[in-house]
């Protein structure tokens, strides 16, 4: 074979190899930049106590913000030996209500999950789904679960998502959620304080009471641990002598230095208290309470009238553009959660019609009129360590988070 023929063959081979390389790279690039539809479980990390209830949100998004697609169908998988599906709420833009199925074919490639909730959203407007009137990301539905008694400490479980149907021109992605059990070991919750008046609460589910003044269980958080003390000052020992006065929600005072003003006979987790700080010293600027944290499903019985209640939720929920300053709350918070509804009334949907207003420590209100419509909506966040006035309009209202 002549050198010319060899060169010609080499040129042809090189051209073929170059073409293959170019086509392959175009495929890789196309795959890398393929648009996608995404389902996210929020929050994606949760810590719960055994047998407590919790709610997750199923959120939808699309990489190119296209609101004119054909829809999406997904499965939300879980291990029924660890968590039990209870109900759905706030169904939006779905073709049908979510329903439960056995996970017989391991659609999420996780052998530990044995059930799934089927969710389908499809074209519901002339312009496609979810429609130009909807903002992205879009919440499809809230799902409520309960931790089972078989879910012991130190164990985690996952809630996974798999695809049943999506737009043909888009890939599918998902962000799953991990659920853990809160340890039963005691923790020390530290409530930050400022000079002057502070309206506070603590989430440790203890009731500290004086001899002969143990309150009725109906007056304090459910599942509370009762601890007898010789002085109310024992509860505030971490503040030393830097505080002047404590006032509860019933108009009673505790002023250690003034005889006759030791009126408060018990201090309880989940209730609110005013505390006046004389000065702030490093190491003495936080109220420290040790014990087991209340579960957000623990509750108070509230009758008609004004109540000063605390927040024992494990996260801050807010409606403002930016989250509030984390230094206002105890450390080790769950991630802050932005309310999609734009109002903190969403937190209290379950007692809708049973309260007239909520007032915070900044004298900001959420106030309803006689028809039940919100006429003042000023409160931007609700979070642990804080406390709020709430006016209840009916008896035997069960209040929780």
Residue pairs with C-beta under 8 A, 6 or more apart in sequence:
34 170
34 171
35 62
35 63
35 64
35 66
35 169
35 170
35 171
36 62
36 63
36 170
36 171
36 172
36 173
37 60
37 61
37 62
37 63
37 69
37 72
37 166
37 167
37 170
37 171
37 172
37 173
38 60
38 61
38 62
38 63
38 172
38 173
38 174
38 175
39 58
39 59
39 60
39 72
39 74
39 161
39 172
39 173
39 174
39 175
40 58
40 59
40 61
40 137
40 174
40 175
41 56
41 57
41 58
41 59
41 76
41 159
41 161
41 174
41 175
41 176
41 177
42 56
42 57
42 59
42 177
42 337
43 56
43 177
43 315
43 334
43 335
43 337
44 175
44 176
44 177
44 178
45 177
45 178
45 180
45 334
45 335
46 54
46 56
46 177
46 178
46 179
46 180
46 334
47 179
47 180
47 181
47 182
47 314
47 334
48 54
48 147
48 179
48 180
48 181
48 182
48 295
49 147
49 181
49 182
49 295
50 147
50 148
50 149
50 151
50 152
50 153
50 181
51 146
51 147
51 148
51 149
52 146
52 147
52 295
52 296
52 297
53 86
53 144
53 145
53 146
53 147
53 297
54 144
54 145
54 146
54 147
54 179
55 89
55 142
55 143
55 144
55 145
56 142
56 143
56 145
56 159
56 177
57 139
57 141
57 142
57 143
58 74
58 76
58 119
58 139
58 140
58 141
58 142
58 143
58 161
59 137
59 138
59 139
59 140
60 72
60 121
60 130
60 136
60 137
60 138
60 139
60 140
61 136
61 137
61 138
62 69
62 136
62 170
63 170
65 136
67 127
67 128
67 129
67 130
67 131
67 132
67 134
67 136
68 127
68 128
68 129
68 131
68 132
69 123
69 128
69 129
69 167
69 170
70 122
70 123
70 128
70 129
70 167
71 95
71 120
71 121
71 122
71 123
71 129
71 165
71 167
72 120
72 121
72 163
72 165
72 166
72 167
72 172
73 118
73 119
73 120
73 121
73 122
73 163
73 164
73 165
73 166
74 118
74 119
74 120
74 161
74 162
74 163
74 164
74 174
75 101
75 103
75 107
75 108
75 116
75 117
75 118
75 119
75 161
75 162
75 163
75 164
76 98
76 116
76 117
76 119
76 143
76 159
76 160
76 161
77 103
77 107
77 108
77 110
77 113
77 115
77 116
77 159
77 160
77 161
77 162
78 85
78 113
78 115
78 116
78 117
78 145
78 157
78 158
78 159
78 160
79 112
79 113
79 114
79 115
79 157
79 158
80 114
80 115
80 148
81 114
81 148
81 150
81 151
82 147
82 148
82 150
82 151
82 155
82 157
82 179
83 145
83 146
83 147
83 148
83 151
83 157
83 159
83 179
84 145
84 146
84 148
85 100
85 115
85 117
85 143
85 144
85 145
86 144
86 145
86 146
87 143
87 144
88 97
88 98
88 117
88 141
88 142
88 143
88 144
89 141
89 142
89 144
90 139
90 141
90 142
91 97
91 98
91 140
91 141
92 138
92 139
92 140
92 141
93 121
93 124
93 129
93 130
93 131
93 134
93 138
93 140
94 119
94 120
94 121
94 140
94 141
95 120
95 121
95 122
95 124
96 120
98 117
98 118
98 119
98 141
98 143
99 117
99 118
100 115
100 116
100 117
100 118
101 115
101 116
101 117
101 118
102 114
102 115
103 113
103 114
103 115
103 116
107 116
107 162
108 116
108 160
108 161
108 162
110 158
110 160
112 157
112 158
113 158
113 160
116 162
117 143
118 164
119 140
119 141
120 164
120 165
121 129
121 130
121 140
122 129
123 129
124 130
124 131
125 131
125 132
125 133
130 136
130 138
139 340
147 179
147 181
151 157
151 181
152 181
153 181
153 182
153 183
153 184
154 181
154 183
155 180
155 181
156 178
156 179
156 180
156 181
157 178
157 179
158 176
158 177
158 178
158 179
159 176
159 177
159 178
159 179
160 174
160 176
161 174
161 175
161 176
162 174
163 172
163 174
166 172
182 293
182 295
184 292
186 290
186 291
186 292
187 204
187 290
187 291
187 292
187 293
188 288
188 289
188 290
189 202
189 203
189 204
189 288
189 289
189 290
189 293
189 330
189 385
190 286
190 287
190 288
190 330
190 331
191 200
191 201
191 202
191 286
191 287
191 288
191 289
191 330
191 385
192 285
192 286
192 327
192 328
192 329
192 330
192 385
193 200
193 239
193 275
193 277
193 280
193 285
193 286
193 287
194 277
194 280
195 277
195 278
195 279
195 280
196 276
196 277
197 274
197 275
197 276
197 361
198 274
198 275
198 276
198 277
198 361
199 272
199 273
199 274
199 360
199 361
199 386
199 387
199 388
200 272
200 273
200 274
200 275
200 287
200 310
200 385
200 386
200 387
201 269
201 270
201 271
201 272
201 273
201 309
201 310
201 311
201 312
201 384
201 385
201 386
201 387
202 269
202 287
202 289
202 310
202 385
203 269
203 270
203 293
203 294
203 310
203 311
203 312
203 314
203 330
203 384
203 385
204 269
204 289
204 290
204 291
204 292
204 293
204 294
205 221
205 223
205 224
205 225
205 269
205 270
205 291
205 292
205 293
205 294
205 298
205 312
206 224
206 225
206 226
206 227
206 268
206 269
206 289
206 291
207 214
207 215
207 220
207 221
207 224
207 225
207 226
207 227
207 266
207 267
207 268
207 269
208 227
208 228
208 229
208 232
208 234
208 235
208 266
208 267
208 268
209 215
209 226
209 227
209 228
209 229
209 265
209 266
210 228
210 229
210 230
210 231
210 232
210 265
210 266
211 228
211 230
213 265
213 266
214 226
214 228
214 266
215 265
215 266
215 268
217 224
218 301
219 268
219 301
220 266
220 268
220 269
220 270
220 271
220 300
221 268
221 269
221 270
221 271
221 294
221 298
221 299
221 300
221 312
222 298
222 299
222 300
223 294
223 295
223 298
224 268
224 269
224 270
224 294
224 298
225 291
225 292
229 235
232 246
232 254
232 262
232 264
232 265
232 267
233 256
235 267
235 289
236 243
236 246
236 275
236 287
238 284
238 286
238 287
238 288
239 277
239 284
239 287
240 281
240 284
241 256
242 277
242 278
242 279
242 280
242 281
242 284
242 285
243 275
243 276
243 277
243 278
244 255
244 257
244 276
244 277
244 278
245 253
245 254
245 255
245 261
245 274
245 275
245 276
246 253
246 254
246 255
246 264
246 267
246 273
246 274
246 275
246 276
247 253
247 254
247 273
247 274
247 275
248 264
248 267
248 271
248 272
248 273
248 274
248 308
249 271
249 272
249 273
249 306
249 307
249 308
249 309
249 389
252 263
252 264
253 261
253 263
253 264
254 261
254 262
254 263
254 264
255 261
255 262
256 262
267 273
269 289
269 291
269 294
269 310
269 312
270 294
270 298
270 300
270 309
270 310
270 312
271 300
271 308
271 309
271 310
271 387
272 308
272 309
272 310
272 387
272 388
272 389
273 308
273 387
275 287
277 285
293 312
293 314
294 312
295 312
296 312
296 313
296 314
296 400
296 401
297 400
297 401
298 312
298 400
299 398
299 399
299 400
300 307
300 309
300 398
300 399
300 400
301 396
301 397
301 398
301 399
302 309
302 390
302 392
302 397
302 398
302 399
303 392
303 395
303 396
303 397
304 392
304 393
304 394
304 395
305 391
305 392
306 389
306 390
306 391
306 392
307 389
307 390
307 391
307 392
308 387
308 388
308 389
309 387
309 388
309 390
309 399
310 386
310 387
311 382
311 383
311 384
311 385
311 386
311 387
311 388
311 401
312 384
312 401
313 382
313 383
313 384
313 401
314 333
314 334
314 384
315 333
315 334
315 335
315 336
315 337
315 383
315 384
316 323
316 324
316 326
316 329
316 333
316 336
316 337
316 381
316 382
316 383
316 384
317 336
317 337
317 338
317 339
317 344
317 347
317 381
317 382
317 383
318 324
318 336
318 337
318 338
318 339
318 380
318 381
318 382
318 383
319 338
319 339
319 341
319 342
319 343
319 344
319 380
319 381
320 380
320 381
323 336
323 338
323 381
324 336
324 380
324 381
324 383
326 333
326 336
328 383
328 385
328 386
329 383
329 384
329 385
329 386
330 384
330 385
333 383
333 384
336 383
339 346
339 347
340 346
343 366
343 374
343 377
344 358
344 366
344 379
344 380
344 381
344 382
345 352
345 366
345 374
345 377
347 382
347 401
348 355
348 358
351 397
351 398
351 399
352 372
353 372
353 393
354 392
354 393
354 394
354 397
355 368
355 390
355 391
355 392
355 393
355 397
356 367
356 368
356 391
356 392
356 393
357 365
357 366
357 367
357 368
357 376
357 389
357 390
357 391
358 365
358 366
358 379
358 388
358 389
358 390
359 365
359 388
359 389
359 390
360 379
360 386
360 388
360 389
361 386
361 387
361 388
364 378
364 379
364 380
365 376
365 378
365 379
366 374
366 376
366 377
366 378
366 379
367 374
367 375
367 376
368 374
368 375
369 375
382 388
390 399
